Amino acid sequence: MVKQTEKFLESERIYLRPYQQTDLEECYKGLYVKESRTLTGLKRVYNKEFMSDYLNKISNDESRIFLIIADQNTDEVIGDIELNYIDFLNRNCFIRIQIIKDQYLSNGYGPEAMKLLLDYGFGVYNLHRIELEVYSYNHRALKAYQKLGFKQEGIKRESIYYNHEYHDTIIMGLLKSEFVRK
């Protein structure tokens, strides 16, 4: 059971909290969820030792805010979300999210987590711009990002090779002035 003090940001259905070493098993299993691998374009195979080192490294990196997404009712780890490559001088960064449990896909949990971290990035870190990249075949994410206010800013044509064909990477951005807090 997670202590209330470890809930960093929360909404009605989920909360975001720092990564703990006890999350390693769930995060590692998440690497092998077929739909998650497809949507993120993950191709490599990793062992637990590499994963542990990587998660510990990014958890302590001051240019990132890496958080676990957990279910409010069950404390189950359902994914992770991150502000990364934070540029404090120009006040911008990237955001990325991964839902690792199939039963939480297509139920609004991703956008709910995004809203929490976007609000934190704009409201606490005083970021001016947050951007992301999404593959052209990830229609569900494209629609969700547009609903959150992200605008398409560019396309990297045929930049990822996945499942025997090339796909575009769509670059999207959101300015603080465009973010609608709900």
Buried (B, 14 or more C-beta within 10 A) or exposed (E): EBEEEEBBBBBEBBBBBEBEEEBBEBBBEBBEBEEBBBBBBBEEEEEEEEBBEEBEEBBEEEEBBBBBBBBEEEEEBBBBBBBBEBEEEEBBBBBBBBBBBEEBBEEEBBBBBBBBBBBBBBEEBEBBBBBBBBBBBBEEBBEBBEEBBBEEEEEBEEBBEBEEEEBBBBBBBBBBEEBEEE
